Amino acid sequence: MPNFRGHLLGGVGAYICALFVFQHTSFSLIEHSSWLSATLAGALFPDIDIKSKGQRLYLKVLTLVLLVCLCLQAYIPLIMVLALFFSSLIMPHRGLFHDLWFISGVVIVTDLFLVVFIPQRNEEIAIVSLFFLLGVVSHLTLDKGIKKTFR
């Protein structure tokens, strides 16, 4: 059961493995930065349900997203973010946030809303989401092992 740094290292390792898959294609520094950031965010995300550095960071980001949703009067995304915010505070550790299917569902629903609001960025949204899920898989694999992660 790795700590904050262990999950970050796992995320970096997963990102490096993904780069080997795409080694014949060149990408910009901005793309690498966003993909690595998404992978690291995914590597920390399952521990949003415990008091940690990761939870404090996520709560700050969610607060910022809430304010943006309020300013844009985007009420459906606002409700989704509030649900994620409050569920992270009441869920037991290693509950829903350590379930790959639940997190995948949240990512897919989030992607659908982003594609509606930013249709010109469909491809970027999908790629960043995949790297986020790669980070989640690295976290769950470090916590549970490979067999239990994909059940």
DSSP file (Angstrom, degrees, kcal/mol; ACC not computed):
  #  RESIDUE AA STRUCTURE BP1 BP2  ACC     N-H-->O    O-->H-N    N-H-->O    O-->H-N    TCO  KAPPA ALPHA  PHI   PSI    X-CA   Y-CA   Z-CA
    1    1 A M              0   0    0      0, 0.0   142,-0.1     0, 0.0     5,-0.1   0.000 360.0 360.0 360.0  93.1    0.0    0.0    0.0
    2    2 A P        -     0   0    0      0, 0.0     2,-0.1     0, 0.0   140,-0.0  -0.198 360.0-131.3 -68.2 160.3    2.1    2.9   -1.3
    3    3 A N     >  -     0   0    0      1,-0.0     4,-2.4     4,-0.0     5,-0.2  -0.175  46.8 -67.3 -95.0-165.2    1.7    6.4    0.0
    4    4 A F  H  > S+     0   0    0      1,-0.2     4,-1.8     2,-0.2     5,-0.1   0.908 136.0  43.3 -51.4 -51.4    1.3    9.7   -1.8
    5    5 A R  H  > S+     0   0    0      1,-0.2     4,-2.6     2,-0.2    -1,-0.2   0.867 110.8  55.8 -67.9 -36.6    4.8    9.6   -3.4
    6    6 A G  H  > S+     0   0    0      1,-0.2     4,-2.2     2,-0.2    -1,-0.2   0.895 108.5  47.1 -63.5 -40.3    4.5    5.9   -4.2
    7    7 A H  H  X S+     0   0    0     -4,-2.4     4,-2.2     2,-0.2    -1,-0.2   0.863 110.8  52.4 -70.4 -35.0    1.4    6.5   -6.2
    8    8 A L  H  X S+     0   0    0     -4,-1.8     4,-2.3    -5,-0.2    -2,-0.2   0.922 110.3  48.0 -64.4 -42.6    3.0    9.4   -8.0
    9    9 A L  H  X S+     0   0    0     -4,-2.6     4,-2.5     1,-0.2    -2,-0.2   0.890 110.3  52.3 -63.8 -38.7    6.0    7.1   -8.9
   10   10 A G  H  X S+     0   0    0     -4,-2.2     4,-2.3     2,-0.2    -1,-0.2   0.887 109.1  50.4 -62.1 -39.2    3.5    4.5  -10.1
   11   11 A G  H  X S+     0   0    0     -4,-2.2     4,-2.3     2,-0.2    -2,-0.2   0.897 109.8  49.4 -65.0 -41.6    1.8    7.1  -12.3
   12   12 A V  H  X S+     0   0    0     -4,-2.3     4,-2.5     2,-0.2    -2,-0.2   0.916 111.2  50.5 -63.3 -42.6    5.2    8.2  -13.8
   13   13 A G  H  X S+     0   0    0     -4,-2.5     4,-2.1     1,-0.2    -2,-0.2   0.906 110.6  48.6 -61.7 -41.9    6.0    4.5  -14.4
   14   14 A A  H  X S+     0   0    0     -4,-2.3     4,-2.1     2,-0.2    -1,-0.2   0.889 111.0  51.2 -65.1 -38.6    2.6    4.0  -16.2
   15   15 A Y  H  X S+     0   0    0     -4,-2.3     4,-2.1     2,-0.2    -2,-0.2   0.918 108.8  50.1 -64.7 -43.2    3.2    7.1  -18.2
   16   16 A I  H  X S+     0   0    0     -4,-2.5     4,-1.6     1,-0.2    -2,-0.2   0.901 109.5  51.8 -62.6 -40.5    6.6    5.9  -19.3
   17   17 A C  H  X S+     0   0    0     -4,-2.1     4,-1.1     1,-0.2    -1,-0.2   0.899 108.6  51.3 -61.2 -40.5    5.1    2.6  -20.3
   18   18 A A  H  X S+     0   0    0     -4,-2.1     4,-1.5     1,-0.2     3,-0.3   0.869 105.2  56.4 -65.4 -35.5    2.5    4.4  -22.4
   19   19 A L  H  < S+     0   0    0     -4,-2.1    -1,-0.2     1,-0.2    -2,-0.2   0.867 101.5  56.6 -64.4 -35.2    5.2    6.4  -24.1
   20   20 A F  H >< S+     0   0    0     -4,-1.6     3,-1.0     1,-0.2    -1,-0.2   0.842 104.0  53.8 -64.5 -31.6    6.9    3.1  -25.2
   21   21 A V  H 3< S+     0   0    0     -4,-1.1     3,-0.3    -3,-0.3    -1,-0.2   0.885 117.1  36.8 -66.9 -38.0    3.6    2.2  -26.9
   22   22 A F  T >< S+     0   0    0     -4,-1.5     3,-1.8     1,-0.2    -1,-0.2  -0.007  79.3 126.1-102.1  28.2    3.6    5.5  -28.9
   23   23 A Q  T <   +     0   0    0     -3,-1.0    -1,-0.2     1,-0.3    -2,-0.1   0.701  66.5  59.2 -65.1 -20.4    7.4    5.7  -29.4
   24   24 A H  T 3  S+     0   0    0     -3,-0.3     2,-0.4    -4,-0.1    -1,-0.3   0.410  96.8  72.8 -89.6   3.7    7.1    6.1  -33.2
   25   25 A T  S <  S-     0   0    0     -3,-1.8     2,-0.4     2,-0.0    -3,-0.0  -0.936  74.3-138.3-119.0 140.1    5.0    9.2  -32.9
   26   26 A S        -     0   0    0     -2,-0.4     2,-0.3     0, 0.0    -2,-0.0  -0.794  20.7-173.8-100.0 141.9    6.3   12.6  -31.9
   27   27 A F        -     0   0    0     -2,-0.4     2,-0.1     1,-0.0    -2,-0.0  -0.899  25.8-104.3-129.6 157.8    4.3   14.9  -29.6
   28   28 A S     >  -     0   0    0     -2,-0.3     4,-2.3     1,-0.1     5,-0.2  -0.307  30.7-111.6 -77.9 164.7    4.8   18.4  -28.3
   29   29 A L  H  > S+     0   0    0      1,-0.2     4,-2.5     2,-0.2     5,-0.2   0.856 118.7  56.0 -63.6 -35.6    6.0   19.3  -24.9
   30   30 A I  H  > S+     0   0    0      2,-0.2     4,-2.4     1,-0.2    -1,-0.2   0.912 107.5  48.3 -64.8 -42.0    2.5   20.7  -24.1
   31   31 A E  H  > S+     0   0    0      2,-0.2     4,-2.6     1,-0.2     5,-0.2   0.935 112.1  48.6 -64.1 -45.2    0.9   17.4  -24.9
   32   32 A H  H  X S+     0   0    0     -4,-2.3     4,-2.7     1,-0.2     5,-0.2   0.907 111.7  50.7 -59.9 -41.3    3.4   15.5  -22.8
   33   33 A S  H  X S+     0   0    0     -4,-2.5     4,-2.4     1,-0.2    -2,-0.2   0.924 112.6  44.7 -64.0 -44.7    2.8   17.9  -19.9
   34   34 A S  H  X S+     0   0    0     -4,-2.4     4,-2.3     2,-0.2    -1,-0.2   0.899 115.1  48.1 -69.0 -37.9   -1.0   17.6  -20.0
   35   35 A W  H  X S+     0   0    0     -4,-2.6     4,-2.4     2,-0.2    -2,-0.2   0.917 113.0  47.0 -68.9 -42.2   -0.8   13.8  -20.4
   36   36 A L  H  X S+     0   0    0     -4,-2.7     4,-2.6    -5,-0.2     5,-0.2   0.918 112.5  50.8 -64.4 -41.4    1.6   13.4  -17.5
   37   37 A S  H  X S+     0   0    0     -4,-2.4     4,-2.5    -5,-0.2    -2,-0.2   0.911 110.9  48.3 -61.2 -42.4   -0.5   15.7  -15.4
   38   38 A A  H  X S+     0   0    0     -4,-2.3     4,-2.4     2,-0.2    -1,-0.2   0.899 111.6  50.1 -65.2 -40.0   -3.6   13.7  -16.2
   39   39 A T  H  X S+     0   0    0     -4,-2.4     4,-2.0     2,-0.2    -2,-0.2   0.919 112.5  46.4 -64.4 -43.3   -1.8   10.4  -15.4
   40   40 A L  H  X S+     0   0    0     -4,-2.6     4,-1.2     2,-0.2    -2,-0.2   0.884 111.3  51.9 -67.6 -37.7   -0.6   11.8  -12.0
   41   41 A A  H  X S+     0   0    0     -4,-2.5     4,-1.6    -5,-0.2     3,-0.4   0.913 111.6  47.5 -63.0 -41.7   -4.0   13.2  -11.2
   42   42 A G  H  < S+     0   0    0     -4,-2.4    -2,-0.2     1,-0.2    -1,-0.2   0.850 106.4  57.7 -66.1 -34.7   -5.5    9.7  -11.9
   43   43 A A  H  < S+     0   0    0     -4,-2.0    -1,-0.2     1,-0.2    -2,-0.2   0.771 116.1  35.5 -68.1 -24.7   -2.8    8.1   -9.8
   44   44 A L  H >< S+     0   0    0     -4,-1.2     3,-1.4    -3,-0.4    -1,-0.2   0.666  96.2  87.0 -98.0 -20.0   -3.9   10.2   -6.8
   45   45 A F  G >< S+     0   0    0     -4,-1.6     3,-2.1     1,-0.3     4,-0.2   0.845  77.6  61.0 -55.9 -44.9   -7.6   10.2   -7.5
   46   46 A P  G >  S+     0   0    0      0, 0.0     3,-0.7     0, 0.0    48,-0.3   0.778  99.3  59.4 -58.8 -22.9   -8.7    7.0   -5.7
   47   47 A D  G X  S+     0   0    0     -3,-1.4     3,-1.4     1,-0.2     8,-0.3   0.175  70.2 106.2 -90.1  20.4   -7.5    8.3   -2.4
   48   48 A I  G <  S+     0   0    0     -3,-2.1    -1,-0.2     1,-0.3     4,-0.1   0.698  70.9  66.1 -66.6 -18.1   -9.8   11.3   -2.6
   49   49 A D  G <  S+     0   0    0     -3,-0.7     2,-0.3    -4,-0.2    -1,-0.3   0.319  95.5  63.2 -91.5   9.4  -11.9    9.6    0.1
   50   50 A I  S <  S-     0   0    0     -3,-1.4     2,-0.6    42,-0.1     5,-0.3  -0.941  97.2 -94.5-128.3 155.8   -9.2    9.9    2.8
   51   51 A K  S    S+     0   0    0     -2,-0.3     2,-0.3     4,-0.1    -2,-0.1  -0.554  75.1 122.8 -67.6 112.8   -7.6   12.8    4.5
   52   52 A S  S  > S-     0   0    0     -2,-0.6     4,-2.1    -4,-0.1     5,-0.2  -0.950  78.2 -92.2-159.7 174.1   -4.4   13.3    2.5
   53   53 A K  H  > S+     0   0    0     -2,-0.3     4,-2.3     1,-0.2     5,-0.2   0.889 124.7  55.0 -62.3 -38.8   -2.5   15.8    0.4
   54   54 A G  H  > S+     0   0    0      1,-0.2     4,-2.6     2,-0.2    -1,-0.2   0.901 106.6  49.6 -62.1 -42.2   -4.3   14.4   -2.7
   55   55 A Q  H  > S+     0   0    0     -8,-0.3     4,-2.8    -5,-0.3     5,-0.2   0.919 110.0  50.4 -65.3 -42.5   -7.7   15.1   -1.1
   56   56 A R  H  X S+     0   0    0     -4,-2.1     4,-1.8     2,-0.2    -1,-0.2   0.913 112.0  48.3 -61.5 -41.1   -6.8   18.6   -0.2
   57   57 A L  H  X S+     0   0    0     -4,-2.3     4,-2.3     2,-0.2    -2,-0.2   0.937 113.1  47.2 -63.5 -47.1   -5.6   19.2   -3.8
   58   58 A Y  H  X S+     0   0    0     -4,-2.6     4,-3.2     1,-0.2     5,-0.2   0.889 109.6  53.0 -63.4 -39.4   -8.7   17.7   -5.3
   59   59 A L  H  X S+     0   0    0     -4,-2.8     4,-2.0     2,-0.2    -1,-0.2   0.873 109.4  49.6 -65.6 -35.2  -11.0   19.7   -3.0
   60   60 A K  H  X S+     0   0    0     -4,-1.8     4,-2.0    -5,-0.2    -2,-0.2   0.922 113.3  46.0 -66.3 -43.5   -9.3   22.9   -4.1
   61   61 A V  H  X S+     0   0    0     -4,-2.3     4,-2.6     1,-0.2    -2,-0.2   0.924 112.3  50.6 -65.0 -43.9   -9.7   22.0   -7.7
   62   62 A L  H  X S+     0   0    0     -4,-3.2     4,-2.7     1,-0.2    -1,-0.2   0.877 108.3  53.3 -62.4 -36.7  -13.3   21.0   -7.2
   63   63 A T  H  X S+     0   0    0     -4,-2.0     4,-2.2    -5,-0.2    -1,-0.2   0.917 109.6  48.1 -63.2 -42.6  -14.0   24.3   -5.5
   64   64 A L  H  X S+     0   0    0     -4,-2.0     4,-2.2     2,-0.2    -2,-0.2   0.919 111.7  49.5 -62.7 -43.6  -12.5   26.1   -8.5
   65   65 A V  H  X S+     0   0    0     -4,-2.6     4,-2.8     1,-0.2    -2,-0.2   0.898 108.7  53.7 -63.0 -40.3  -14.7   24.0  -10.9
   66   66 A L  H  X S+     0   0    0     -4,-2.7     4,-2.4     1,-0.2    -1,-0.2   0.925 108.7  48.6 -58.8 -45.0  -17.8   24.8   -8.8
   67   67 A L  H  X S+     0   0    0     -4,-2.2     4,-2.4     2,-0.2    -1,-0.2   0.901 111.7  49.1 -64.0 -40.6  -17.1   28.5   -9.0
   68   68 A V  H  X S+     0   0    0     -4,-2.2     4,-2.4     2,-0.2    -2,-0.2   0.924 110.6  50.7 -64.2 -43.9  -16.6   28.3  -12.8
   69   69 A C  H  X>S+     0   0    0     -4,-2.8     5,-2.4     1,-0.2     4,-0.6   0.897 110.8  49.3 -60.7 -40.4  -19.9   26.3  -13.2
   70   70 A L  H ><5S+     0   0    0     -4,-2.4     3,-0.8     3,-0.2    -1,-0.2   0.928 111.2  48.7 -64.1 -44.7  -21.7   28.9  -11.1
   71   71 A C  H 3<5S+     0   0    0     -4,-2.4    -2,-0.2     1,-0.2    -1,-0.2   0.876 116.4  42.7 -63.3 -37.0  -20.3   31.7  -13.2
   72   72 A L  H 3<5S-     0   0    0     -4,-2.4    -1,-0.2    -5,-0.2    -2,-0.2   0.492 107.1-127.1 -86.2  -3.5  -21.2   29.9  -16.5
   73   73 A Q  T <<5 +     0   0    0     -3,-0.8     2,-1.2    -4,-0.6    -3,-0.2   0.864  53.9 155.7  56.1  38.8  -24.6   28.9  -15.1
   74   74 A A     >< +     0   0    0     -5,-2.4     4,-1.5    -6,-0.2    -1,-0.2  -0.765  12.1 171.9 -94.8  90.0  -23.8   25.3  -16.0
   75   75 A Y  H  >  +     0   0    0     -2,-1.2     4,-2.3     2,-0.2    -1,-0.2   0.830  67.2  54.6 -78.6 -34.0  -26.1   23.6  -13.5
   76   76 A I  H  > S+     0   0    0      2,-0.2     4,-2.2     1,-0.2    -1,-0.2   0.959 112.7  43.0 -66.8 -49.1  -25.9   20.0  -14.5
   77   77 A P  H  > S+     0   0    0      0, 0.0     4,-2.7     0, 0.0     5,-0.2   0.880 112.1  56.9 -60.5 -34.2  -22.1   19.9  -14.3
   78   78 A L  H  X S+     0   0    0     -4,-1.5     4,-2.5     1,-0.2    -2,-0.2   0.925 107.1  47.1 -60.2 -45.2  -22.4   21.8  -11.1
   79   79 A I  H  X S+     0   0    0     -4,-2.3     4,-2.4     2,-0.2    -1,-0.2   0.898 111.8  51.2 -63.2 -41.1  -24.6   19.1   -9.6
   80   80 A M  H  X S+     0   0    0     -4,-2.2     4,-2.3     2,-0.2    -2,-0.2   0.924 111.3  46.8 -62.7 -43.9  -22.2   16.4  -10.8
   81   81 A V  H  X S+     0   0    0     -4,-2.7     4,-2.7     1,-0.2    -2,-0.2   0.904 112.2  50.5 -66.3 -40.7  -19.2   18.2   -9.2
   82   82 A L  H  X S+     0   0    0     -4,-2.5     4,-2.8    -5,-0.2     5,-0.3   0.903 109.8  50.8 -62.8 -40.4  -21.2   18.7   -5.9
   83   83 A A  H  X S+     0   0    0     -4,-2.4     4,-2.4     2,-0.2    -2,-0.2   0.922 112.9  45.5 -63.0 -43.6  -22.1   15.0   -5.9
   84   84 A L  H  X S+     0   0    0     -4,-2.3     4,-1.8     2,-0.2    -2,-0.2   0.911 113.2  51.9 -64.0 -42.2  -18.5   14.0   -6.4
   85   85 A F  H  X S+     0   0    0     -4,-2.7     4,-0.7     1,-0.2    -2,-0.2   0.946 115.8  37.8 -59.3 -53.0  -17.4   16.5   -3.7
   86   86 A F  H >X S+     0   0    0     -4,-2.8     4,-1.2     1,-0.2     3,-0.6   0.857 113.2  55.7 -73.4 -34.7  -19.8   15.3   -1.0
   87   87 A S  H 3X S+     0   0    0     -4,-2.4     4,-2.0    -5,-0.3     3,-0.2   0.855 102.6  57.5 -66.1 -31.7  -19.5   11.6   -1.9
   88   88 A S  H 3< S+     0   0    0     -4,-1.8    -1,-0.2     1,-0.2    -2,-0.2   0.779 107.2  49.5 -67.7 -23.7  -15.7   11.9   -1.4
   89   89 A L  H << S+     0   0    0     -4,-0.7    -1,-0.2    -3,-0.6    -2,-0.2   0.743 119.5  33.9 -85.3 -24.0  -16.4   13.1    2.1
   90   90 A I  H  < S+     0   0    0     -4,-1.2    -2,-0.2    -3,-0.2    -3,-0.1   0.597  92.6 100.2-109.1 -12.8  -18.8   10.4    3.2
   91   91 A M  S  < S-     0   0    0     -4,-2.0     2,-0.1    -5,-0.2     3,-0.1  -0.458  75.5-114.9 -74.1 144.6  -17.5    7.3    1.3
   92   92 A P    >   -     0   0    0      0, 0.0     3,-1.2     0, 0.0     5,-0.3  -0.457  43.7 -87.9 -72.3 153.4  -15.5    4.7    3.2
   93   93 A H  T 3  S+     0   0    0      1,-0.3   -46,-0.1    -2,-0.1   -43,-0.0  -0.363 114.9  18.6 -63.3 140.8  -11.9    4.3    2.1
   94   94 A R  T 3  S+     0   0    0    -48,-0.3    -1,-0.3    -3,-0.1   -47,-0.1   0.781 102.2 114.7  64.6  30.8  -11.4    1.8   -0.7
   95   95 A G  S X  S-     0   0    0     -3,-1.2     3,-1.7     4,-0.0    -2,-0.1   0.413  89.4 -24.0 -93.3-125.4  -15.1    2.0   -1.5
   96   96 A L  G >  S+     0   0    0      1,-0.3     3,-1.8     2,-0.2     7,-0.3   0.819 133.1  62.9 -60.7 -32.9  -16.4    3.4   -4.8
   97   97 A F  G 3  S+     0   0    0     -5,-0.3    -1,-0.3     1,-0.3   -49,-0.1   0.541 101.8  51.9 -76.0  -3.8  -13.3    5.4   -5.4
   98   98 A H  G <  S+     0   0    0     -3,-1.7     2,-0.6   -51,-0.1    -1,-0.3   0.052  88.3  99.7-111.5  22.0  -11.3    2.2   -5.6
   99   99 A D    <>  -     0   0    0     -3,-1.8     4,-2.3     1,-0.1     5,-0.2  -0.943  61.5-156.0-110.9 115.0  -13.6    0.6   -8.1
  100  100 A L  H  > S+     0   0    0     -2,-0.6     4,-2.4    49,-0.4     5,-0.2   0.847  93.5  53.2 -59.5 -36.1  -12.3    0.9  -11.7
  101  101 A W  H  > S+     0   0    0      2,-0.2     4,-2.1     1,-0.2    -1,-0.2   0.893 109.2  48.0 -68.9 -39.6  -15.8    0.6  -13.2
  102  102 A F  H  > S+     0   0    0      2,-0.2     4,-2.3    -6,-0.2    -2,-0.2   0.949 114.2  45.6 -64.6 -48.5  -17.2    3.5  -11.1
  103  103 A I  H  X S+     0   0    0     -4,-2.3     4,-2.5    -7,-0.3    -2,-0.2   0.895 111.7  52.6 -63.9 -39.3  -14.3    5.7  -11.9
  104  104 A S  H  X S+     0   0    0     -4,-2.4     4,-2.5    -5,-0.2    -1,-0.2   0.910 109.3  50.2 -61.6 -41.2  -14.5    4.8  -15.6
  105  105 A G  H  X S+     0   0    0     -4,-2.1     4,-2.5     2,-0.2     5,-0.2   0.909 109.9  49.5 -63.0 -42.7  -18.2    5.7  -15.5
  106  106 A V  H  X S+     0   0    0     -4,-2.3     4,-2.4     1,-0.2    -2,-0.2   0.913 112.2  48.9 -62.0 -42.5  -17.5    9.1  -13.9
  107  107 A V  H  X S+     0   0    0     -4,-2.5     4,-2.7     2,-0.2    -2,-0.2   0.913 111.5  49.0 -64.9 -42.3  -14.8    9.8  -16.5
  108  108 A I  H  X S+     0   0    0     -4,-2.5     4,-2.3     2,-0.2    -2,-0.2   0.923 112.7  46.8 -64.9 -44.1  -17.2    8.8  -19.4
  109  109 A V  H  X S+     0   0    0     -4,-2.5     4,-1.9     2,-0.2    -1,-0.2   0.918 113.1  49.7 -64.3 -42.1  -20.0   11.0  -18.1
  110  110 A T  H  X S+     0   0    0     -4,-2.4     4,-2.5    -5,-0.2    -2,-0.2   0.917 109.7  51.9 -61.5 -43.2  -17.6   13.9  -17.6
  111  111 A D  H  X S+     0   0    0     -4,-2.7     4,-2.8     1,-0.2     5,-0.2   0.909 106.4  53.8 -59.4 -42.8  -16.3   13.4  -21.1
  112  112 A L  H  X S+     0   0    0     -4,-2.3     4,-1.6     1,-0.2    -1,-0.2   0.908 110.8  45.7 -60.5 -41.8  -19.8   13.5  -22.5
  113  113 A F  H  X S+     0   0    0     -4,-1.9     4,-2.1     2,-0.2    -1,-0.2   0.906 113.1  49.8 -67.9 -40.5  -20.5   16.8  -20.8
  114  114 A L  H  X S+     0   0    0     -4,-2.5     4,-3.1     1,-0.2    -2,-0.2   0.894 108.4  52.8 -65.1 -38.5  -17.1   18.3  -21.9
  115  115 A V  H  < S+     0   0    0     -4,-2.8    -1,-0.2     1,-0.2    -2,-0.2   0.859 109.1  50.3 -65.2 -34.5  -17.7   17.2  -25.5
  116  116 A V  H  < S+     0   0    0     -4,-1.6    -1,-0.2    -5,-0.2    -2,-0.2   0.919 118.9  36.9 -67.7 -42.6  -21.1   19.0  -25.5
  117  117 A F  H  < S+     0   0    0     -4,-2.1    -2,-0.2     1,-0.2    -1,-0.2   0.786 132.6  26.6 -82.0 -28.0  -19.5   22.2  -24.1
  118  118 A I    ><  +     0   0    0     -4,-3.1     3,-1.8    -5,-0.2    -1,-0.2  -0.553  67.9 162.3-132.4  68.3  -16.2   22.0  -26.0
  119  119 A P  G >  S+     0   0    0      0, 0.0     3,-1.1     0, 0.0    -1,-0.1   0.763  70.7  64.8 -64.5 -25.3  -17.0   20.0  -29.2
  120  120 A Q  G 3  S+     0   0    0      1,-0.2     3,-0.2     2,-0.1    -5,-0.1   0.568 100.3  53.9 -74.1  -6.5  -13.8   21.3  -31.0
  121  121 A R  G <>  +     0   0    0     -3,-1.8     4,-2.5    -7,-0.2    -1,-0.2   0.031  67.2 124.8-113.5  25.6  -11.6   19.5  -28.4
  122  122 A N  H <> S+     0   0    0     -3,-1.1     4,-2.3     1,-0.2     5,-0.2   0.909  75.9  45.9 -52.2 -50.4  -13.1   15.9  -28.7
  123  123 A E  H  > S+     0   0    0      1,-0.2     4,-2.4     2,-0.2    -1,-0.2   0.917 113.3  48.4 -64.4 -44.5   -9.8   14.2  -29.4
  124  124 A E  H  > S+     0   0    0      1,-0.2     4,-2.6     2,-0.2     5,-0.3   0.904 110.7  51.6 -62.5 -41.5   -7.9   16.0  -26.7
  125  125 A I  H  X S+     0   0    0     -4,-2.5     4,-2.1     1,-0.2    -1,-0.2   0.922 111.2  47.7 -61.0 -44.9  -10.6   15.3  -24.1
  126  126 A A  H  X S+     0   0    0     -4,-2.3     4,-2.0    -5,-0.2    -2,-0.2   0.911 113.2  47.1 -64.3 -43.2  -10.5   11.6  -25.0
  127  127 A I  H  X S+     0   0    0     -4,-2.4     4,-2.1     2,-0.2    -2,-0.2   0.933 112.7  48.0 -66.9 -45.6   -6.7   11.3  -24.9
  128  128 A V  H  X S+     0   0    0     -4,-2.6     4,-2.2     1,-0.2    -1,-0.2   0.889 110.9  52.7 -62.5 -37.8   -6.4   13.1  -21.6
  129  129 A S  H  X S+     0   0    0     -4,-2.1     4,-2.6    -5,-0.3    -1,-0.2   0.895 107.1  51.9 -64.3 -40.3   -9.2   10.9  -20.1
  130  130 A L  H  X S+     0   0    0     -4,-2.0     4,-2.0     1,-0.2    -1,-0.2   0.903 110.2  48.2 -63.6 -40.2   -7.4    7.8  -21.2
  131  131 A F  H  X S+     0   0    0     -4,-2.1     4,-1.9     2,-0.2    -2,-0.2   0.877 109.8  53.0 -67.8 -35.9   -4.2    9.0  -19.5
  132  132 A F  H  X S+     0   0    0     -4,-2.2     4,-2.1     2,-0.2    -2,-0.2   0.942 110.5  47.2 -60.1 -47.1   -6.2    9.8  -16.3
  133  133 A L  H  X S+     0   0    0     -4,-2.6     4,-2.7     1,-0.2    -2,-0.2   0.842 106.7  58.0 -64.7 -32.9   -7.6    6.3  -16.4
  134  134 A L  H  X S+     0   0    0     -4,-2.0     4,-2.1     2,-0.2    -1,-0.2   0.914 107.2  47.9 -60.9 -42.2   -4.1    4.9  -16.9
  135  135 A G  H  X S+     0   0    0     -4,-1.9     4,-2.2     2,-0.2    -2,-0.2   0.892 110.3  51.6 -64.4 -40.1   -3.1    6.7  -13.6
  136  136 A V  H  X S+     0   0    0     -4,-2.1     4,-2.8     1,-0.2     5,-0.2   0.927 109.2  50.4 -61.4 -45.1   -6.1    5.3  -11.9
  137  137 A V  H  X S+     0   0    0     -4,-2.7     4,-2.5     1,-0.2    -1,-0.2   0.893 108.9  51.9 -61.9 -39.6   -5.2    1.8  -13.0
  138  138 A S  H  X S+     0   0    0     -4,-2.1     4,-2.0     2,-0.2    -1,-0.2   0.913 111.4  47.6 -63.3 -40.5   -1.6    2.3  -11.7
  139  139 A H  H  X S+     0   0    0     -4,-2.2     4,-2.2     2,-0.2    -2,-0.2   0.956 114.2  45.1 -62.8 -50.8   -3.0    3.3   -8.3
  140  140 A L  H  X>S+     0   0    0     -4,-2.8     4,-3.4     1,-0.2     5,-0.7   0.868 111.7  53.0 -64.7 -36.1   -5.4    0.4   -8.1
  141  141 A T  H  X5S+     0   0    0     -4,-2.5     4,-1.2    -5,-0.2    -1,-0.2   0.903 109.9  48.0 -65.4 -40.7   -2.7   -2.0   -9.2
  142  142 A L  H  <5S+     0   0    0     -4,-2.0    -2,-0.2    -5,-0.2    -1,-0.2   0.875 119.9  39.3 -66.3 -36.2   -0.4   -0.8   -6.5
  143  143 A D  H  <5S+     0   0    0     -4,-2.2    -2,-0.2    -5,-0.2    -3,-0.2   0.920 135.4  12.5 -77.5 -45.6   -3.1   -1.1   -3.9
  144  144 A K  H  <5S-     0   0    0     -4,-3.4     4,-0.3     1,-0.2    -3,-0.2   0.703 100.1-114.1-109.7 -24.8   -4.9   -4.3   -4.9
  145  145 A G     X< -     0   0    0     -4,-1.2     4,-1.3    -5,-0.7    -1,-0.2  -0.308  41.3 -72.7  98.7 166.9   -2.7   -6.1   -7.5
  146  146 A I  H  > S+     0   0    0      1,-0.2     4,-1.3     2,-0.2    -1,-0.1   0.915 125.4  50.9 -67.9 -45.5   -3.6   -6.8  -11.1
  147  147 A K  H  4 S+     0   0    0      1,-0.2     3,-0.2     2,-0.2    -1,-0.2   0.918 113.4  43.3 -63.3 -45.1   -6.2   -9.5  -10.7
  148  148 A K  H >4 S+     0   0    0     -4,-0.3     3,-0.8     1,-0.2    -1,-0.2   0.768 106.2  64.0 -73.1 -24.7   -8.4   -7.6   -8.2
  149  149 A T  H 3< S+     0   0    0     -4,-1.3   -49,-0.4     1,-0.2    -1,-0.2   0.897 106.7  41.1 -64.5 -40.8   -8.0   -4.3  -10.1
  150  150 A F  T 3<        0   0    0     -4,-1.3    -1,-0.2    -3,-0.2    -2,-0.2   0.232 360.0 360.0 -98.3  14.5   -9.9   -5.6  -13.2
  151  151 A R    <         0   0    0     -3,-0.8    -1,-0.2    -4,-0.1    -2,-0.1   0.480 360.0 360.0 -71.2 360.0  -12.7   -7.5  -11.5
